[in-house]
Amino acid sequence: MKFIAIIFLLFLSYHTTAQPDNSEFTQKVLKSNVIGKKITSGVWNEKGDTETNLTYLGAVKVKNGKTYKIMNSIWTWGISGRVTNRILIFNDRNQYLGNYPITDSENLPIALKKRYLIFKNNTGSIFKVYLGNGIPEKLYQKNTTEFNYISDFQR
């Protein structure tokens, strides 16, 4: 009986913290091709319902001819309203390739222009990450004299 109770608790904890499958919603946003507009699915509440906000930033064609589609994702979950932020990367057929986890939603990019992913940090400074050579394994923010690490690409 103890074993069954443990399995039940493990299942319950996984069920309450695992990110829902939003692939249909994500595909809908990609196919809409609306750039820069936040689109919401669900409504977060303390009862366990979650909310996902997606913002499609556009597509970038890189030097090797591949095209990547870039999207911000903000997922609100849990009784305390925790937030998981990611930059989602797709290919030209809307297939998910991976993401960059971002700790603070204010640090998500604000636009994609001319092969540059554009960020505006908490101090109001604008910085750009060049994507013309492809999707970098690591994102860095360039300050006046040094590069600061942002995130690793996760497949």
C-alpha positions in Angstrom: 0.0 0.0 0.0 2.9 2.4 0.8 4.3 1.7 -2.7 1.0 2.7 -4.4 0.8 5.9 -2.3 4.4 6.8 -3.2 3.7 6.2 -6.9 0.5 8.3 -6.7 2.3 11.2 -5.0 5.1 11.1 -7.6 2.5 11.2 -10.4 0.6 14.0 -8.7 3.8 16.1 -8.3 4.7 15.5 -11.9 1.2 16.4 -13.1 1.2 19.7 -11.1 4.6 20.9 -12.3 5.1 19.6 -15.8 4.6 22.2 -18.5 1.5 21.4 -20.6 1.8 20.4 -24.2 1.1 23.7 -26.0 2.2 22.5 -29.4 -1.2 23.2 -31.0 -1.2 26.7 -29.6 2.4 27.3 -30.6 1.6 26.1 -34.2 -1.4 28.4 -34.3 0.7 31.4 -33.4 3.4 30.4 -35.9 0.9 30.0 -38.7 -0.8 33.3 -37.9 2.5 34.9 -38.8 1.6 38.0 -36.6 4.9 39.6 -35.5 5.2 41.4 -32.2 1.8 40.6 -30.7 1.5 38.7 -27.5 -1.1 35.9 -27.8 -2.4 34.2 -24.6 -3.7 30.7 -24.0 -5.3 29.9 -20.6 -5.6 31.9 -17.5 -3.3 31.4 -14.5 -4.9 31.0 -11.1 -4.0 29.5 -7.7 -6.1 26.4 -8.3 -3.4 25.1 -10.7 -4.5 26.5 -14.1 -1.7 27.8 -16.2 -1.2 30.6 -18.7 1.0 30.7 -21.7 1.9 34.0 -23.5 3.6 33.7 -26.9 5.1 36.5 -29.0 6.3 35.6 -32.5 9.3 37.8 -33.4 9.7 36.7 -37.0 12.0 34.7 -39.1 15.7 35.0 -40.0 17.5 33.5 -43.0 21.1 32.7 -42.1 24.2 32.5 -44.3 23.9 28.7 -44.9 20.4 29.3 -46.4 18.4 27.9 -43.4 15.5 29.9 -42.0 14.8 30.0 -38.3 11.6 31.3 -36.6 11.9 33.0 -33.2 9.3 33.2 -30.5 9.2 34.4 -26.9 7.3 32.1 -24.4 6.2 33.1 -20.9 4.5 30.3 -19.0 2.9 31.1 -15.6 2.2 28.1 -13.4 1.9 26.8 -9.8 0.0 28.2 -6.8 2.6 31.0 -6.4 2.5 32.1 -10.0 5.9 31.0 -11.0 7.1 32.0 -14.5 9.2 30.1 -17.0 10.6 32.2 -19.8 12.1 30.9 -23.0 13.2 32.0 -26.5 11.8 29.2 -28.7 13.5 28.4 -32.0 11.8 26.7 -35.0 12.8 25.8 -38.5 11.0 27.0 -41.7 8.6 24.1 -41.4 7.6 25.2 -37.9 9.4 22.2 -36.3 10.7 22.9 -32.8 14.5 22.9 -32.6 15.2 24.1 -29.1 15.1 27.1 -26.7 17.1 29.5 -24.6 15.9 29.6 -21.0 15.7 33.2 -19.8 15.5 33.9 -16.0 13.6 37.2 -16.2 10.8 38.0 -18.7 12.1 41.5 -18.9 15.2 40.0 -20.4 13.4 38.4 -23.4 14.2 39.9 -26.8 11.9 42.7 -28.0 12.3 42.3 -31.7 14.1 40.5 -34.6 15.4 42.9 -37.3 17.9 42.4 -40.1 19.4 39.2 -38.6 19.7 40.7 -35.1 17.8 39.6 -32.1 17.2 42.9 -30.2 17.1 43.0 -26.4 16.4 45.9 -24.0 17.8 45.1 -20.5 16.5 46.3 -17.1 18.6 49.5 -17.3 17.0 50.4 -20.6 20.1 49.7 -22.7 19.6 48.1 -26.1 21.8 45.3 -27.2 21.8 43.0 -30.2 22.7 39.4 -30.9 23.7 38.6 -34.5 21.9 35.5 -35.9 23.2 35.7 -39.5 25.7 32.8 -38.9 23.0 30.6 -37.4 21.7 29.9 -33.9 24.5 30.4 -31.4 25.1 27.8 -28.8 25.4 30.5 -26.1 23.8 34.0 -25.9 25.9 36.8 -24.7 25.1 40.5 -24.0 27.8 42.9 -25.0 28.5 45.7 -22.6 30.9 48.5 -23.4 34.0 46.4 -22.5 32.9 42.8 -22.0 30.4 40.1 -22.9 28.0 38.9 -20.2 26.5 35.4 -20.5 22.7 35.1 -21.0 21.8 31.5 -21.8 22.8 28.2 -23.5 20.7 26.8 -26.4 18.9 23.7 -25.3 17.8 21.1 -27.8 
